[in-house]
Amino acid sequence: MVSVAVVVILVGLVHVTSLLRTLAEQELESLHDEGGLHRAAWTLDVSMRHGEGDCRSGQAPDPPRERVSFSEARLRTMLGQVQADVAAPMRQLSLDYLELAEEMQSRRGCEGLLAPDLLRRRALLDEQLTNVWVSRLQELHREVSRKDRDAREFGNAAAIGGILIAGLSLVVAVVVAARAAGVLTRALANLTETAQRVGRGDFRTPVSIGNPPSELADFGDELERMRLQLEQLETLKQEILASISHELRTPLSKIRESLALLQDGVVGEVDPRQRKVVQIARRACESEIRMVTTLLDLSRLRAGSPVRRHPGVSLDHLVARAIDDERAVADERGVAIKLEAAGDSPTGNFDSVMIERAIANLIRNAIAVSNRGQTVTVRRTFVHDRPGARTWACVRVEDHGPGVPEEIRESMFNAFVTRAVPNSAKSVGIGIGLSLAREIASAHAGELDCPTQPTGAVFRLWLPLDDQPSPSTTS
């Protein structure tokens, strides 16, 4: 019966390994080729931009044309080397870039680089290239998530099936040999714990099952190999998120600076209608920069990068700054923000930027689900009776919105898990705000939880303090 249990678990393991191998052989190899095409097309676009700038500044047209020709040849070579399974949109965009470059080169001097119709085509291709690449990364994330979910389901099912069968074998083993049964029980318990850890997404802890019977030793090795593959897959996902976030943040910052110069009238007077359009563009740009920064911070924290903690940081000061950051959005939606903080300001060993961002995320979510005329309450208190520290500070953010459905309480802190909020104007985001806030809390040896409420929702950020408050400030 033990052999049957091992067979059941190994069948699940083989299936999980097959899922991972399929992902590595198909998706990641295709993404590598598409990444090469993306870099080559982007280099050609940059060469055209530099050529345009040289022509507008009055420089000789030959050096820009040479750069464009070199980048065109590189893209053409890359297009001939990639495999046939590269996605059709990326291949077509590369061909469109080559066609544009050839048409620019066919015109004399700077005429091709400055032609309005070709500039419009280049701008459109640049936008399409970014959209296709971002869409491809999102597709990869969905595929990785699906494979990861399938792997966990099969791993848990195999572990449960193996445990059930092994449980029957233990009854027989007790009669035959108590000592052999004890060894087998301990080995299976260790395997179960490991399978459950992997099922919960803990890929960092190595498999440790002691000295198992020979029939389980091979399974332990296979389980460790599976864990390593899943860990590499998780690392790759975080690296992809960090890479695309970094690539997007630089051009977005330049767009923000350009819009600020335009709004300030540096390049000419701006009438009220134009100023309103620029303000709308700036708000949208700031929103995208905030999302990209959140993605970058989340990937860094999950990769184990340390936070920049400093002793003696005032928590009340960080709460006030977070409220100020979200005040404009709250006023626009007609939502009031109320701060309650009794007693002396607590201090702690905090990364001030990260803590402020975590609190701002909680406040922003509360504002988003609140209706006009409602109030979001931010309350800072002290707690002495929690384990782990002499004194804890609790930042409690409470709203009067529709609340948190029970079916998403287990998954709402996971990254990229999102759903529409009923009876609320809150748009569906990408699901990283709460995940980042919890990662920040964990990096400070704290916690983020959401207790059940009759109405509305309450999120509590728990942080250990390095100073004892006076008794009058304890709640």
C-alpha positions in Angstrom: 0.0 0.0 0.0 2.9 2.3 0.6 4.0 1.7 -3.0 0.5 2.7 -4.2 0.8 5.9 -2.2 4.1 6.7 -3.7 2.8 5.9 -7.2 -0.1 8.3 -6.7 2.2 11.1 -5.5 4.7 10.4 -8.3 2.0 10.6 -10.9 1.0 14.0 -9.6 4.7 15.0 -9.5 5.3 13.9 -13.1 2.3 15.9 -14.2 3.5 19.0 -12.4 7.0 18.5 -13.9 5.4 18.2 -17.4 3.5 21.5 -16.8 6.8 23.3 -15.9 8.7 21.8 -18.8 6.0 22.8 -21.3 6.1 26.4 -20.0 9.9 26.5 -20.2 10.1 25.0 -23.7 7.2 26.9 -25.3 6.4 30.2 -23.6 9.9 31.3 -22.3 11.7 30.3 -25.5 9.2 32.3 -27.6 9.4 35.2 -25.2 13.2 35.3 -25.6 12.9 35.6 -29.4 10.2 38.2 -29.1 12.4 40.1 -26.7 15.2 40.2 -29.2 12.9 41.5 -31.9 11.5 44.1 -29.5 15.0 45.4 -28.6 16.0 45.5 -32.3 12.9 47.4 -33.3 13.2 49.8 -30.4 16.9 50.4 -31.3 15.7 51.3 -34.9 13.1 53.6 -33.5 15.7 55.4 -31.3 18.0 55.7 -34.3 15.2 57.5 -36.2 14.5 59.8 -33.2 18.2 60.7 -33.0 18.3 61.3 -36.7 15.3 63.5 -36.5 16.9 65.5 -33.7 20.2 65.9 -35.6 18.3 67.1 -38.7 16.3 69.6 -36.7 19.5 70.9 -35.0 21.1 71.5 -38.4 23.7 68.7 -38.3 24.7 66.9 -41.5 22.2 64.2 -42.5 24.7 61.4 -43.4 25.5 60.3 -39.8 21.8 59.9 -38.9 21.2 58.0 -42.0 24.1 55.7 -41.3 22.8 55.0 -37.8 19.3 54.2 -39.2 20.8 51.9 -41.8 22.9 50.0 -39.2 19.8 49.6 -36.9 17.7 48.5 -39.9 20.2 45.8 -40.9 20.3 44.6 -37.3 16.5 44.3 -37.2 16.5 42.5 -40.5 19.1 40.0 -39.3 17.3 39.4 -36.1 14.0 38.8 -38.0 15.7 36.2 -40.1 17.1 34.4 -37.1 14.0 34.1 -34.9 11.9 30.9 -34.9 8.6 30.7 -36.7 6.6 30.5 -33.5 7.2 34.2 -32.6 3.8 35.9 -32.2 2.5 37.4 -35.4 1.9 41.0 -34.0 5.6 41.3 -33.1 6.8 39.9 -36.4 4.4 42.3 -38.3 5.6 45.3 -36.3 9.2 44.4 -37.2 8.3 44.3 -40.8 6.4 47.6 -40.6 9.5 49.2 -39.0 11.7 47.9 -41.8 9.3 49.3 -44.4 9.3 52.7 -42.6 13.1 52.7 -42.5 13.3 51.9 -46.2 10.9 54.7 -47.1 12.9 57.2 -45.0 16.1 56.1 -46.6 14.6 56.5 -50.1 14.2 60.2 -49.6 17.1 62.6 -49.9 19.0 64.1 -46.9 16.8 64.8 -43.9 13.6 64.8 -45.9 12.7 61.3 -44.9 13.6 61.8 -41.2 11.4 65.0 -41.0 8.5 64.0 -43.3 5.2 64.6 -41.3 3.5 61.5 -42.6 6.5 59.3 -41.7 6.8 60.8 -38.3 3.1 60.0 -37.6 3.7 56.4 -38.8 6.7 56.1 -36.5 4.8 57.4 -33.5 2.0 55.0 -34.2 4.5 52.1 -34.6 6.2 53.1 -31.3 2.8 53.0 -29.5 1.9 49.6 -31.0 5.3 48.2 -30.1 4.9 49.1 -26.5 1.3 47.8 -26.4 2.3 44.5 -28.0 5.2 43.9 -25.6 3.1 44.8 -22.5 0.3 42.5 -23.8 2.8 39.7 -24.3 4.1 40.1 -20.8 0.6 40.0 -19.4 -0.1 36.9 -21.5 3.0 35.3 -20.0 1.9 36.2 -16.5 -1.5 34.7 -17.1 0.1 31.5 -18.5 2.6 31.3 -15.5 -0.3 31.8 -13.1 -2.3 29.1 -14.7 0.5 26.6 -14.7 1.3 27.6 -11.1 -2.3 27.0 -10.1 -2.5 23.7 -12.0 0.8 22.6 -10.3 -0.5 23.4 -6.9 -3.8 21.7 -7.4 -2.1 18.5 -8.7 0.5 18.7 -5.9 -2.1 19.0 -3.2 -4.3 16.3 -4.8 -1.4 13.9 -5.0 -0.4 14.6 -1.4 -3.9 14.1 -0.1 -4.3 10.9 -2.2 -1.0 9.6 -1.0 -1.8 10.5 2.7 -5.1 8.7 2.5 -3.6 5.5 1.1 -0.6 5.7 3.4 -3.0 6.1 6.3 -4.5 2.7 5.5 -1.0 1.2 5.3 -0.2 2.5 8.7 -2.9 0.4 10.3 -1.3 -2.7 8.9 2.2 -1.5 9.7 1.4 -1.0 13.4 0.5 -4.7 13.7 3.6 -5.9 11.7 6.3 -3.6 13.0 5.8 -0.6 15.2 9.2 0.7 14.6 8.9 0.6 10.8 5.5 2.3 11.0 7.0 5.1 13.1 9.7 5.8 10.6 7.3 5.8 7.7 4.9 8.1 9.5 7.5 10.6 10.2 8.7 10.6 6.6 5.2 11.0 5.3 4.5 13.8 7.7 7.5 15.7 6.5 6.5 15.1 2.9 3.0 16.4 3.7 4.3 19.5 5.3 6.6 20.2 2.3 3.8 19.6 -0.2 1.5 22.0 1.8 4.3 24.7 1.9 4.7 24.4 -1.9 0.9 24.6 -2.3 0.8 27.8 -0.3 3.5 29.3 -2.5 6.6 28.9 -0.3 9.2 27.9 -2.8 12.3 29.1 -0.7 12.3 26.5 2.0 14.3 23.4 0.8 12.7 19.9 1.1 13.8 18.2 4.3 12.4 14.7 5.2 15.1 13.4 7.4 16.1 9.7 6.7 13.1 8.4 4.8 12.6 4.8 3.6 14.2 4.1 0.3 10.9 4.1 -1.5 10.3 7.7 -0.5 13.8 9.0 -1.0 13.4 9.3 -4.7 10.1 11.2 -4.3 11.8 13.6 -1.9 14.4 14.3 -4.5 11.8 14.8 -7.2 9.8 17.1 -4.8 13.0 19.2 -4.2 13.5 19.5 -8.0 9.9 20.6 -8.4 10.4 23.2 -5.7 13.6 24.5 -7.4 11.8 24.8 -10.7 8.9 26.6 -9.1 11.3 28.9 -7.3 13.1 29.7 -10.6 9.8 30.4 -12.2 8.7 32.8 -9.4 12.1 34.5 -9.7 11.7 34.9 -13.4 8.3 36.4 -13.0 9.6 39.0 -10.5 12.5 39.8 -12.8 10.1 40.3 -15.7 7.9 42.6 -13.6 11.0 44.6 -12.3 12.4 44.9 -15.9 9.2 46.1 -17.5 8.5 48.5 -14.6 12.0 50.0 -14.9 11.7 50.3 -18.7 8.4 52.1 -18.3 9.3 54.4 -15.5 12.0 56.3 -17.4 9.9 57.4 -20.4 7.0 58.2 -18.0 9.2 60.4 -15.9 10.3 62.3 -19.1 6.6 62.7 -20.1 5.8 64.1 -16.7 8.6 66.6 -16.9 7.6 67.6 -20.4 4.0 68.1 -19.3 5.1 70.2 -16.3 7.1 72.4 -18.6 4.2 72.7 -21.0 1.8 73.6 -18.2 4.2 76.2 -16.8 4.4 78.0 -20.2 8.1 77.3 -20.7 7.5 76.5 -24.4 4.8 79.2 -24.9 1.6 80.5 -23.5 -1.1 77.9 -22.8 -4.8 79.0 -22.9 -7.2 77.7 -20.2 -8.6 74.9 -22.5 -5.1 73.7 -23.3 -4.1 73.9 -19.6 -7.1 71.7 -18.7 -6.0 69.1 -21.2 -2.4 69.2 -19.9 -3.7 68.7 -16.3 -5.7 65.6 -17.4 -2.6 64.2 -19.1 -0.5 64.9 -16.0 -2.9 63.1 -13.7 -3.0 60.1 -16.0 0.8 60.1 -16.2 1.1 60.4 -12.4 -1.3 57.4 -12.0 0.8 55.3 -14.4 4.1 56.3 -12.6 2.5 55.3 -9.3 1.5 51.9 -10.7 4.9 51.2 -12.2 6.6 52.3 -8.9 4.3 49.9 -7.0 5.2 47.0 -9.3 8.9 47.7 -9.0 8.7 48.0 -5.2 6.6 44.8 -5.0 9.1 42.8 -7.1 12.1 44.1 -5.0 10.5 43.2 -1.8 9.5 39.7 -3.0 13.1 39.3 -4.3 14.3 39.8 -0.7 15.8 43.3 -1.1 16.1 44.9 2.3 14.1 48.0 3.2 15.9 51.2 4.2 15.0 51.4 7.9 16.0 54.3 10.2 15.4 54.5 13.9 13.3 57.2 15.5 10.9 57.8 12.6 7.6 59.4 13.6 4.7 57.3 12.6 2.2 60.2 12.9 4.3 62.2 10.5 4.1 59.4 7.9 0.3 59.0 8.4 -0.2 62.8 7.9 1.9 62.7 4.8 0.0 59.8 3.4 -3.3 61.6 4.0 -2.0 64.7 2.3 -1.0 62.6 -0.7 -4.6 61.3 -1.1 -6.4 64.5 -0.1 -6.8 65.8 -3.7 -8.4 62.5 -4.8 -10.7 62.5 -1.7 -11.8 66.1 -2.4 -12.5 65.3 -6.0 -14.8 62.4 -5.0 -16.4 64.3 -2.2 -15.1 62.0 0.5 -13.8 63.3 3.9 -10.7 62.0 5.6 -10.7 62.0 9.4 -7.6 61.4 11.5 -7.7 60.2 15.1 -4.3 60.0 16.9 -4.4 60.5 20.7 -1.3 61.0 22.8 2.4 61.4 21.9 3.6 60.5 18.4 5.1 57.0 18.4 8.5 56.4 16.8 9.9 53.2 15.2 12.6 51.7 13.1 10.9 52.3 9.7 11.5 52.8 6.1 9.6 56.1 5.9 8.9 55.9 2.1 7.6 52.4 2.2 5.4 52.9 5.3 3.9 56.0 3.9 3.2 54.2 0.6 1.5 51.3 2.4 -0.7 53.7 4.4 -1.5 55.7 1.3 -2.5 52.5 -0.6 -5.0 51.6 2.2 -6.4 55.2 2.2 -6.7 55.2 -1.6 -8.6 51.9 -1.6 -11.0 53.3 1.1 -11.6 56.4 -0.9 -12.3 54.5 -4.1 -15.1 52.4 -2.5 -16.7 55.3 -0.6 -19.6 57.3 -1.9 -19.9 61.1 -2.0 -20.5 62.5 1.4 -19.0 59.5 3.3 -15.9 59.6 5.6 -12.8 57.6 5.7 -11.4 57.3 9.2 -7.7 56.9 9.9 -7.0 56.0 13.5 -3.6 55.4 15.1 -3.5 53.6 18.4 -1.1 51.7 20.8 -1.5 48.0 21.8 0.6 46.4 24.6 -0.9 42.9 24.7 0.3 41.5 21.3 3.2 39.1 21.2 6.5 39.9 19.4 7.2 43.4 20.7 6.8 45.5 23.9 4.6 48.0 22.1 2.7 47.9 18.8 1.3 50.8 16.8 -1.9 50.1 14.8 -2.9 52.3 11.9 -6.6 51.5 11.3 -8.2 52.6 8.0 -12.0 52.3 8.0 -14.6 53.1 5.3 -18.3 52.8 5.0 -18.4 51.2 1.6 -19.8 47.8 0.6 -17.2 45.8 2.6 -15.1 42.8 1.7 -16.9 39.7 0.4 -16.1 36.5 2.3 -15.1 34.6 -0.9 -12.1 36.9 -1.6 -10.8 37.3 2.0 -8.3 34.5 1.5 -6.9 35.8 -1.8 -7.3 39.6 -1.6 -3.7 40.1 -0.4 -2.2 38.1 -3.3 -0.7 40.1 -6.2 -2.7 40.5 -9.4 -5.9 39.2 -7.7 -8.7 41.6 -8.3 -12.4 41.8 -8.9 -15.1 44.4 -9.2 -16.5 45.9 -5.9 -20.3 45.7 -5.9 -22.3 48.9 -5.3 -19.1 50.9 -5.8 -17.7 53.2 -8.4 -14.2 51.7 -7.9 -12.7 50.6 -11.1 -11.0 47.2 -11.4 -7.3 47.7 -11.0 -4.4 45.2 -11.3 -4.5 44.0 -7.7 -1.1 45.1 -6.3 -1.9 47.7 -3.7 -2.9 45.4 -0.8 -0.1 42.9 -1.8 2.5 45.7 -1.6 1.1 46.9 1.7 1.4 43.5 3.3 4.9 42.9 1.9 5.9 46.3 3.5 4.4 45.3 6.8 6.2 41.9 6.7 9.5 43.6 5.9 9.1 45.6 9.1 8.2 42.5 11.2 4.6 43.7 11.2 1.2 42.5 9.9 -1.7 43.7 7.7 -5.1 42.2 8.4 -8.8 42.8 7.6 -11.1 41.9 10.5 -14.7 41.1 9.6 -17.1 44.0 10.0 -20.9 44.3 9.9 -20.7 47.2 7.4 -17.8 48.7 5.5 -14.2 47.5 5.7 -11.4 47.9 8.1 -7.7 47.3 7.4 -5.2 47.3 10.2 -1.5 47.9 9.8 0.4 46.6 12.8 4.0 47.9 13.4 6.4 47.2 16.3 7.8 50.3 18.0 11.2 50.9 19.4 10.0 53.3 22.1 7.5 52.8 25.0 4.7 55.3 24.9 3.4 57.0 28.0 0.5 55.2 29.7 -1.9 58.0 28.8 -1.5 57.2 25.1 -2.4 53.5 25.3 -5.7 52.5 23.9 
